[in-house]
Amino acid sequence: MSTKAELIKELIDMQTKFIEFEHKNGMHPDDYYNPGAGHELENYKNDFMEKAVQVLDMAHEEKDSAWKR
């Protein structure tokens, strides 16, 4: 399992690549919501959300929060 810092770095890297794609190609909603097989952003939305939720869970665990998904 990745550490919280590693996950945050991965999220920042993913976001940087997303912004580069947007600047280079423009952005159509299909690029994000329905990119299709082989598209540069094919798994972006799901991968980003999965990592972000892992960071959220780790942060709540660190603070002994009662929040649970």
C-alpha positions in Angstrom: 0.0 0.0 0.0 1.2 3.5 -0.8 1.8 6.1 1.8 -0.3 9.2 1.9 2.6 11.3 0.6 3.1 8.9 -2.3 -0.5 9.0 -3.2 -0.6 12.8 -3.1 2.4 12.9 -5.4 0.7 10.5 -7.8 -2.5 12.7 -7.7 -0.4 15.8 -8.5 1.4 14.0 -11.3 -2.0 12.9 -12.8 -3.4 16.4 -12.5 -0.3 17.8 -14.3 -0.7 15.3 -17.1 -4.4 16.1 -17.4 -3.7 19.9 -17.6 -1.0 19.2 -20.3 -3.5 17.2 -22.3 -6.1 20.0 -22.0 -3.6 22.7 -23.1 -2.4 20.6 -26.0 -5.7 19.2 -27.2 -8.5 21.3 -25.8 -11.1 19.5 -23.7 -14.4 18.0 -24.8 -16.6 16.5 -22.1 -16.2 13.1 -23.8 -12.5 13.2 -23.1 -13.2 13.2 -19.4 -16.5 11.3 -19.1 -16.3 8.8 -21.9 -12.8 8.7 -23.3 -12.9 5.2 -24.9 -10.4 2.5 -25.1 -6.8 3.6 -25.8 -7.5 7.3 -25.0 -4.9 9.1 -22.9 -7.5 9.7 -20.2 -9.1 6.2 -20.5 -8.8 5.4 -16.7 -8.1 8.9 -15.4 -11.4 9.7 -13.7 -11.6 6.3 -11.8 -7.9 6.1 -10.9 -7.9 9.7 -9.6 -11.0 9.2 -7.5 -9.7 5.9 -6.1 -6.4 7.5 -5.0 -8.2 10.6 -3.6 -10.5 8.5 -1.5 -7.5 6.5 -0.2 -5.9 9.8 0.9 -9.2 10.9 2.5 -9.5 7.6 4.4 -5.8 7.9 5.6 -6.4 11.5 6.8 -9.5 10.5 8.8 -7.6 7.5 10.2 -4.7 9.8 11.3 -7.1 12.1 13.1 -9.1 9.3 14.5 -12.2 10.7 12.9 -15.5 8.9 13.2 -16.2 9.5 9.5 -16.7 6.3 7.5 -17.7 5.6 3.9 
